Amino acid sequence: MPDIHVIHNPAASRFEATVDGLLCVADYSRQGHTVAMTHTYVPDALRGRGVAAALVKAALDWARSQGLKVDPQCSYVDVYMQRHRETLDLLAQD
């Protein structure tokens, strides 16, 4: 599988990757020192290729570099963080 090139599009509050001509996104909403990860979308034709994971990893890496905490409102982001326990320190407190 080729590398998935993820870009941060702060104007649209999302991370993006175009794979096989199809746009994939991980949307967020920044609220102070917390970033709510609200939605991850990958077209059906690309599922199972690691695109969503690449998007979420890029978003979490960005949050860490900015000193932000993460509110995983998207179920995929929540599952990703549980599977990648090294990201759990990013979780926002309730």
Secondary structure, DSSP 8 states (H G I E B T S, - for coil): ------EEEGGGTEEEEEETTEEEEEEEEEETTEEEEEEEE--GGGTTSSHHHHHHHHHHHHHHHTT-EEEE-SHHHHHHHHHSGGGGGGB---
